Amino acid sequence: MHYVCPACNSENKLDLTFPVKEYVCKICSHLVDVTTNDHTRPLKVPTENVVLEIGQKGIIEGIEYTVTAIIVRKYGSNIFWREYYLKDSKGEDVFLSESDGHWVFLVPMHPDDFKSKSSKLSTYAGRTYRWYENSQCSIHAAAGFFDEKLDFSIATYKEYVNGTRMISQEKTGKRTQYFYGTHIPKYKVKKAFNIANMPYYTGIGIVQPYYVNIRDAVNIFCVAALLICLLQLYVYITRTNETVFEQSISFTDVKDKEMISKSFTLSGGSAPLKVNVFSEVDNSWANVQLSLVNENTNEIVYTSKDIEQYHGYEDGESWSEGSQSEEFNLCGVGSGKYHFLISAEKEGGLPAFSGLQSPDSKVMISRDRSGILDVNDVYKAQTTTFEDGKALEKDTSEIGRLVKASFGTSKIDSLINTEGLRLTTDIISGNNDVKIKATWLPVSFWNFGFILFIMIILFVVMLIGRHYFNVNKWKNSSNSPYSVS
C-alpha cells in the first residue's frame, strides 16, 4: 500500500493485506487518519530498546510474520515496555511484548473461554491462572500501520499467570480484549528476525521459566541412575574377590633397596585393590612402602603404611594400642598388568646377635642392630669391624679369606643372616618379615551411592532454587501465593 502524508508529503509504503485506518508517518511522525487523510497529532518515535523495524519479517514456529506496528507503553513515570504488532500472510494478528529483556508471545483469545473461579483465580483451557497485578498505562510512542484507531486514554491491564503462560486482559474505555501469552526465549526472537543486538535481561520476567526444567532433570537423573544400577549389577555379578598377590618379605632383603614383585594381571572394570600388611611388631613399629606400577602405562601409585603395636602395665592396669595388621585400599584400579615395588624397615634395624662361631673355632662373629659386624680372629685375639655382611663377603684381606675358609663358604652374607636369626635374643629385632596380601575387590558400592547422593542433593537444590525464583517472580504482585516474612 502507498500513502502520502498530508503533513509532510512523504511517501509511506508497505505491502499489507489488511485495511489501514491509521498510520504514523515515518518522516514527521504524525498520526494520519486514512479515511479523512488528515494528520491528527505528532507522536514520539519508538527508539529506546526497540530492536524491530516496520516491515521486518521473521519466522516463529514455522509461520512468517511481518512487523506492522510498534507501540511503547508507559506505566507510572519511568516504566516502559514495547509491543510489536505482527501479521501473517492471512492477516491474523499476533504480538510480541518485551519488558526488561523478557519476551512474551501473545495471541488474541475469545473472552468467553476465560472463566473466573474467584477474585484471584480463573481458568483457561483446563489450567488455573492466578491474578498477578493490575497496571494502568498509556501510549508513550508509536510507529507503523494500524487496522484500528489508536485509543490514547488510560488502559488498564489485568494479568493472570500460570508458570510460563499468562492471560492479559486489556480494558480501554468500554472495550475489553483478552490475549493468551507464553514465554518465548530471546534467542528465538533473535534468530527469527536476525537481530544483531537484544535488550539485556534485568530482574525476572512475569512468565520467565526457571533456569532448569525440573521434569527433564528428573527424567535425566532417573535414566542415569538406572544405567548406573545396571552397570553396577553387571560388574558385581561378574566379579568376585581375587587374591592377586601374597608374599612374606624379609626386612633384610629390602634393607635400603626396593624389591620388584612378580607381575599379576587384573581383568574387568576398575575396582579397589585392598592391601593387607602384617608384621609381628611387639612394642615396636615397622613401615612398608608400596608402589603399584602399571606395566602398560608406567603409571605409579605410591603409598606408605606404618604398623605399630605397644602395650604395658601402668598404675595397676594393663594397656595396649595399635595392631600388628593394617589394611588400606588403592581405589579405582583398572584392568592391566601390574607389579609392586616394595621396601620396608623396622625399629631396631637388623637382628643383633653374638657368638656366631666357625666350625673350626678360629672365627667369632657378632652384629649390632645397625648391621655393624665385629669379626674376631680367636687365635690372634684381633677384632676387625665391617659395615655389613656384604662388605665382609667382598673383603679379600687376610681376615676375609680366613672367614671364608673357616666357615667353608664364600656366601658369608647369607650365612650371617640365616645364623643371626637363630642366635638373636633381641625381642624387637626378632620381627623378621612383613606379610603383604593384595586382593582385587568387586566394584565398590561407595561410588555408586555417592553419585546417587549427589543427584538427590542437586535435585533438592533445584527445588529450593525454583522456590526462591518463584518468590522473586511474584514479589511485585500484591496477590503472591508465597508468604513474605
BELNOR-V693343 format. One record per helix or strand. SS is the DSSP state (H for helix, E for strand). FROM is the first residue (numbers start at 1). TO is the last residue. If there is no record, write none. Layout:
<<SS/FROM/TO> <SS/FROM/TO>>
This chain:
<<E/2/4> <E/11/13> <E/22/24> <E/30/33> <E/38/42> <E/57/60> <E/63/75> <E/79/87> <E/93/99> <E/102/109> <H/111/113> <E/115/116> <E/121/124> <E/127/146> <E/155/162> <E/165/172> <E/175/183> <H/186/193> <H/214/237> <E/242/250> <H/251/254> <E/259/260> <E/264/266> <E/271/279> <E/284/294> <E/300/314> <E/317/322> <E/325/333> <E/336/346> <E/353/357> <E/363/367> <E/373/377> <E/382/386> <H/389/394> <H/398/407> <H/412/423> <E/433/440> <H/445/473>>
